[in-house]
Amino acid sequence: VGPRLFFQRVPEGKVVKNRVHLDVRVGRGLVGDERLAALEAECARLVGLGAARVRLLRADGVNESCLVMQDIEGNEFCLD
């Protein structure tokens, strides 16, 4: 119940200050256009709160689409 945080090790070393990258689950269980619509709706809501849209990563046959965003301090997170 409620939000969960998952910490995942990555092979890349620290490059910049932002060492934690959050993926916010928005389209769980959704695929295709239905997933994109859910991501876009949440993106619009967050932009209204001060976040910035960075880029859309489209589904590639292995991974579903996700949206890369930035918070007001420039830290990246994904809508997944």
Backbone hydrogen bonds, N-H to C=O, Kabsch-Sander energy under -0.5 kcal/mol:
donor,donor_aa,acceptor,acceptor_aa,energy
8,Q,6,F,-0.6
19,R,17,K,-0.9
22,L,20,V,-0.5
22,L,76,E,-0.6
24,V,22,L,-0.5
24,V,78,C,-3.8
25,R,23,D,-0.7
30,L,27,G,-2.7
34,E,31,V,-1.0
35,R,31,V,-0.9
36,L,32,G,-2.3
37,A,33,D,-2.4
38,A,34,E,-1.7
39,L,35,R,-2.5
40,E,36,L,-2.8
41,A,37,A,-2.2
42,E,38,A,-2.1
43,C,39,L,-2.5
44,A,40,E,-2.5
45,R,41,A,-1.9
46,L,42,E,-2.4
47,V,43,C,-2.7
48,G,44,A,-1.8
49,L,45,R,-0.6
49,L,46,L,-0.7
50,G,47,V,-1.5
51,A,46,L,-2.4
52,A,70,Q,-2.5
54,V,68,V,-2.8
55,R,68,V,-1.4
57,L,55,R,-0.5
57,L,66,C,-3.1
58,R,56,L,-0.7
60,D,63,N,-1.8
61,G,63,N,-0.5
66,C,57,L,-2.2
67,L,79,L,-2.2
68,V,55,R,-3.2
69,M,77,F,-3.5
70,Q,52,A,-2.3
71,D,75,N,-2.5
74,G,71,D,-2.0
77,F,69,M,-2.0
78,C,22,L,-2.8
79,L,67,L,-3.1
80,D,24,V,-2.9
80,D,78,C,-0.7
